[in-house]
Amino acid sequence: MLISQAIPRTMAGGLVDATTRLMIEDAYHEAIQEAAVRGVSLLNAHKEAVTAAGMLLSALTGIEDDSAKSAVVALNLRPLKGTE
């Protein structure tokens, strides 16, 4: 599912551009890396990263945190190989 399909059509003129999606993906992967440095398990790192990316999406679009987090989950992001 594309991020533009996961958030309300009224946000950002009905579209979330590729730049916004890349920002969300970057926030997710950065949070994964930071959690790995702290020795957090991959599962908990993923949870933290989804929350961080959701908070970014919420801030960028104005949608509620829970909706933004659901939109991030719909992106099906996963840690990059070698992140442990």
NUSE-790831 format. One line per 5 residues: number of its first residue (from 1); for each residue y, z negated, x of N, C-alpha, C, CB. Coordinates in nm, 4 decimals, decimal comma. Glycine has a CB too. Example, Ala and Ser with C-alpha at 12.3 -4.5 7.8 and 13.67 -1.06 7.14 Angstrom:
% residues 2
1> -0,5690:-0,7800:1,3190:-0,4500:-0,7800:1,2300:-0,3300:-0,7800:1,3200:-0,4473:-0,9046:1,1308 | -0,2250:-0,7080:1,2850:-0,1060:-0,7140:1,3670:0,0030:-0,7870:1,2900:-0,0598:-0,5725:1,4084
//
This chain:
% residues 84
1> -0,1171:0,0000:0,0844:0,0000:0,0000:0,0000:0,1235:0,0000:0,0890:-0,0003:-0,1215:-0,0961 | 0,2175:0,0838:0,0571:0,3415:0,0897:0,1318:0,4338:-0,0223:0,0900:0,4094:0,2241:0,1129 | 0,5183:-0,0663:0,1829:0,6107:-0,1745:0,1508:0,7011:-0,1345:0,0359:0,6943:-0,2126:0,2733 | 0,7374:-0,0074:0,0262:0,8239:0,0365:-0,0826:0,7532:0,0246:-0,2174:0,8693:0,1807:-0,0594 | 0,6205:0,0237:-0,2179:0,5462:0,0054:-0,3418:0,5282:-0,1425:-0,3734:0,4103:0,0743:-0,3330
6> 0,5369:-0,2289:-0,2741:0,5078:-0,3704:-0,2923:0,6285:-0,4510:-0,3381:0,4554:-0,4276:-0,1647 | 0,7497:-0,3996:-0,3187:0,8676:-0,4736:-0,3615:0,9270:-0,4049:-0,4839:0,9724:-0,4834:-0,2468 | 1,0069:-0,4767:-0,5602:1,0661:-0,4177:-0,6799:1,1441:-0,2910:-0,6482:1,1569:-0,5182:-0,7482 | 1,1362:-0,1933:-0,7367:1,2020:-0,0641:-0,7146:1,3540:-0,0781:-0,7117:1,1612:0,0352:-0,8232 | 1,4073:-0,1861:-0,7658:1,5515:-0,2038:-0,7694:1,6093:-0,2443:-0,6346:1,5874:-0,3065:-0,8725
11> 1,5258:-0,2882:-0,5429:1,5756:-0,3350:-0,4144:1,6020:-0,2164:-0,3221:1,4755:-0,4327:-0,3497 | 1,7071:-0,2253:-0,2473:1,7429:-0,1256:-0,1456:1,7454:0,0150:-0,2035:1,6448:-0,1314:-0,0287 | 1,7998:0,0268:-0,3239:1,8102:0,1593:-0,3852:1,6755:0,2171:-0,4211:1,8819:0,2536:-0,2932 | 1,5736:0,1333:-0,4346:1,4411:0,1811:-0,4706:1,3541:0,2140:-0,3508:1,4530:0,3012:-0,5570 | 1,4097:0,2076:-0,2315:1,3322:0,2438:-0,1124:1,3537:0,1427:-0,0014:1,3700:0,3841:-0,0636
16> 1,2492:0,1165:0,0716:1,2625:0,0408:0,1963:1,2314:0,1407:0,3059:1,1658:-0,0875:0,2019 | 1,3252:0,1616:0,3925:1,3087:0,2666:0,4923:1,2134:0,2261:0,6045:1,4431:0,3035:0,5505 | 1,1821:0,3232:0,6854:1,0883:0,3024:0,7962:1,1397:0,1980:0,8945:1,0629:0,4338:0,8693 | 1,2698:0,1894:0,9115:1,3272:0,0917:1,0028:1,2984:-0,0502:0,9556:1,4779:0,1133:1,0163 | 1,3120:-0,0739:0,8256:1,2824:-0,2067:0,7702:1,1361:-0,2408:0,7889:1,3192:-0,2133:0,6213
21> 1,0498:-0,1443:0,7642:0,9064:-0,1685:0,7832:0,8771:-0,2039:0,9290:0,8242:-0,0444:0,7405 | 0,9380:-0,1317:1,0220:0,9175:-0,1614:1,1637:0,9685:-0,3005:1,1999:0,9868:-0,0566:1,2500 | 1,0796:-0,3411:1,1409:1,1324:-0,4756:1,1663:1,0339:-0,5815:1,1178:1,2693:-0,4945:1,0971 | 0,9735:-0,5573:1,0032:0,8762:-0,6513:0,9480:0,7523:-0,6572:1,0372:0,8373:-0,6110:0,8038 | 0,7042:-0,5409:1,0792:0,5880:-0,5374:1,1688:0,6195:-0,6064:1,3012:0,5437:-0,3919:1,1941
26> 0,7378:-0,5827:1,3553:0,7771:-0,6478:1,4814:0,7834:-0,7999:1,4660:0,9135:-0,5944:1,5290 | 0,8394:-0,8463:1,3555:0,8470:-0,9907:1,3316:0,7070:-1,0499:1,3231:0,9259:-1,0208:1,2021 | 0,6168:-0,9801:1,2566:0,4788:-1,0263:1,2445:0,4146:-1,0382:1,3828:0,3969:-0,9304:1,1552 | 0,4212:-0,9319:1,4617:0,3544:-0,9316:1,5923:0,4202:-1,0290:1,6908:0,3551:-0,7904:1,6510 | 0,5503:-1,0456:1,6813:0,6174:-1,1435:1,7673:0,5712:-1,2848:1,7329:0,7710:-1,1325:1,7532
31> 0,5579:-1,3142:1,6049:0,5105:-1,4471:1,5639:0,3664:-1,4699:1,6096:0,5206:-1,4633:1,4106 | 0,2842:-1,3662:1,6061:0,1463:-1,3765:1,6547:0,1468:-1,4135:1,8032:0,0692:-1,2428:1,6318 | 0,2286:-1,3431:1,8807:0,2347:-1,3680:2,0245:0,2838:-1,5090:2,0550:0,3253:-1,2657:2,0918 | 0,3856:-1,5545:1,9831:0,4382:-1,6888:2,0058:0,3337:-1,7950:1,9719:0,5651:-1,7110:1,9225 | 0,2595:-1,7724:1,8643:0,1550:-1,8676:1,8262:0,0425:-1,8686:1,9295:0,0990:-1,8332:1,6868
36> 0,0086:-1,7526:1,9831:-0,0972:-1,7436:2,0838:-0,0593:-1,8228:2,2088:-0,1248:-1,5963:2,1203 | 0,0668:-1,8148:2,2480:0,1144:-1,8889:2,3640:0,0994:-2,0390:2,3411:0,2608:-1,8537:2,3942 | 0,1181:-2,0826:2,2172:0,1041:-2,2248:2,1835:-0,0412:-2,2658:2,1645:0,1823:-2,2564:2,0575 | -0,1344:-2,1714:2,1731:-0,2757:-2,2023:2,1601:-0,3238:-2,2146:2,0160:-0,3050:-2,3282:2,2320 | -0,2487:-2,1594:1,9233:-0,2848:-2,1631:1,7815:-0,4002:-2,0661:1,7572:-0,1621:-2,1274:1,6911
41> -0,4920:-2,1031:1,6682:-0,6035:-2,0132:1,6362:-0,5500:-1,8830:1,5778:-0,7021:-2,0805:1,5369 | -0,6278:-1,7767:1,5887:-0,5857:-1,6466:1,5397:-0,5605:-1,6487:1,3887:-0,6906:-1,5417:1,5738 | -0,6423:-1,7228:1,3145:-0,6223:-1,7326:1,1694:-0,4891:-1,7998:1,1374:-0,7380:-1,8108:1,1042 | -0,4620:-1,9117:1,2026:-0,3353:-1,9810:1,1773:-0,2164:-1,9012:1,2293:-0,3367:-2,1194:1,2418 | -0,2351:-1,8293:1,3387:-0,1289:-1,7424:1,3895:-0,0972:-1,6340:1,2878:-0,1693:-1,6793:1,5244
46> -0,2004:-1,5777:1,2265:-0,1814:-1,4746:1,1237:-0,1033:-1,5323:1,0054:-0,3184:-1,4186:1,0759 | -0,1395:-1,6523:0,9629:-0,0695:-1,7154:0,8510:0,0778:-1,7381:0,8846:-0,1365:-1,8488:0,8142 | 0,1036:-1,7877:1,0039:0,2418:-1,8092:1,0474:0,3184:-1,6776:1,0517:0,2450:-1,8764:1,1855 | 0,2530:-1,5740:1,1005:0,3182:-1,4440:1,1148:0,3510:-1,3820:0,9787:0,2292:-1,3493:1,1952 | 0,2602:-1,3959:0,8838:0,2866:-1,3451:0,7487:0,4064:-1,4188:0,6885:0,1611:-1,3615:0,6578
51> 0,4125:-1,5482:0,7098:0,5251:-1,6260:0,6586:0,6557:-1,5816:0,7245:0,5019:-1,7764:0,6823 | 0,6533:-1,5640:0,8551:0,7740:-1,5216:0,9276:0,8208:-1,3838:0,8809:0,7476:-1,5195:1,0794 | 0,7292:-1,2909:0,8685:0,7643:-1,1561:0,8241:0,8133:-1,1584:0,6796:0,6435:-1,0613:0,8380 | 0,7536:-1,2428:0,5975:0,7984:-1,2569:0,4593:0,9395:-1,3114:0,4501:0,7044:-1,3467:0,3831 | 0,9699:-1,4078:0,5363:1,1052:-1,4639:0,5381:1,2074:-1,3575:0,5787:1,1124:-1,5842:0,6344
56> 1,1704:-1,2738:0,6739:1,2596:-1,1652:0,7148:1,2816:-1,0689:0,5988:1,2020:-1,0899:0,8369 | 1,1732:-1,0276:0,5338:1,1857:-0,9346:0,4217:1,2712:-0,9952:0,3105:1,0467:-0,8968:0,3675 | 1,2524:-1,1218:0,2836:1,3321:-1,1901:0,1822:1,4801:-1,1871:0,2195:1,2842:-1,3354:0,1647 | 1,5089:-1,2148:0,3453:1,6478:-1,2149:0,3912:1,7101:-1,0755:0,3845:1,6557:-1,2682:0,5338 | 1,6312:-0,9747:0,4143:1,6833:-0,8374:0,4159:1,7045:-0,7810:0,2763:1,5891:-0,7475:0,4925
61> 1,6195:-0,8203:0,1827:1,6218:-0,7578:0,0502:1,6729:-0,8470:-0,0612:1,4861:-0,7120:0,0154 | 1,6672:-0,9792:-0,0398:1,7104:-1,0707:-0,1433:1,6022:-1,1064:-0,2437:1,8256:-1,0129:-0,2144 | 1,4810:-1,0551:-0,2236:1,3739:-1,0920:-0,3161:1,3242:-1,2320:-0,2829:1,2573:-0,9897:-0,3099 | 1,2599:-1,2955:-0,3790:1,2125:-1,4320:-0,3592:1,1071:-1,4373:-0,2489:1,1554:-1,4884:-0,4899 | 1,0975:-1,5539:-0,1854:1,0066:-1,5716:-0,0724:0,8621:-1,5377:-0,1073:1,0145:-1,7137:-0,0222
66> 0,8141:-1,5845:-0,2215:0,6749:-1,5584:-0,2587:0,6488:-1,4092:-0,2785:0,6393:-1,6345:-0,3862 | 0,7428:-1,3393:-0,3398:0,7283:-1,1951:-0,3588:0,7323:-1,1219:-0,2253:0,8383:-1,1420:-0,4513 | 0,8204:-1,1674:-0,1376:0,8299:-1,1048:-0,0055:0,7021:-1,1275:0,0738:0,9509:-1,1599:0,0720 | 0,6474:-1,2479:0,0669:0,5235:-1,2776:0,1379:0,4090:-1,1920:0,0831:0,4891:-1,4278:0,1263 | 0,4042:-1,1759:-0,0480:0,3012:-1,0911:-0,1088:0,3151:-0,9461:-0,0626:0,3094:-1,0985:-0,2623
71> 0,4389:-0,9012:-0,0481:0,4626:-0,7650:0,0001:0,4131:-0,7491:0,1432:0,6119:-0,7300:-0,0085 | 0,4335:-0,8506:0,2250:0,3857:-0,8466:0,3642:0,2333:-0,8471:0,3664:0,4413:-0,9671:0,4458 | 0,1717:-0,9303:0,2850:0,0249:-0,9336:0,2769:-0,0279:-0,7949:0,2394:-0,0227:-1,0402:0,1729 | 0,0419:-0,7279:0,1487:-0,0003:-0,5948:0,1041:0,0036:-0,4916:0,2170:0,0879:-0,5484:-0,0106 | 0,0808:-0,5192:0,3212:0,0852:-0,4283:0,4361:-0,0430:-0,4342:0,5182:0,2044:-0,4615:0,5247
76> -0,1207:-0,5407:0,4974:-0,2491:-0,5564:0,5667:-0,2323:-0,5567:0,7191:-0,3449:-0,4443:0,5254 | -0,1310:-0,6270:0,7661:-0,1071:-0,6373:0,9098:-0,2122:-0,7261:0,9742:0,0337:-0,6921:0,9379 | -0,2489:-0,6936:1,0940:-0,3477:-0,7703:1,1703:-0,2984:-0,7835:1,3131:-0,4883:-0,7025:1,1660 | -0,3404:-0,8898:1,3819:-0,3034:-0,9052:1,5228:-0,3498:-0,7850:1,6055:-0,3634:-1,0349:1,5799 | -0,2728:-0,7510:1,7053:-0,3097:-0,6414:1,7947:-0,4300:-0,6830:1,8784:-0,1905:-0,6015:1,8861
81> -0,5092:-0,5872:1,9184:-0,6251:-0,6155:2,0041:-0,5787:-0,6829:2,1326:-0,7034:-0,4852:2,0365 | -0,6525:-0,7821:2,1754:-0,6189:-0,8536:2,2975:-0,5262:-0,9708:2,2764:-0,5577:-0,7608:2,3939 | -0,4862:-0,9952:2,1501:-0,4010:-1,1105:2,1199:-0,4916:-1,2280:2,0905:-0,3045:-1,0819:1,9995 | -0,5079:-1,3146:2,1870:-0,5936:-1,4315:2,1688:-0,5480:-1,5454:2,2549:-0,7378:-1,3981:2,1999
//
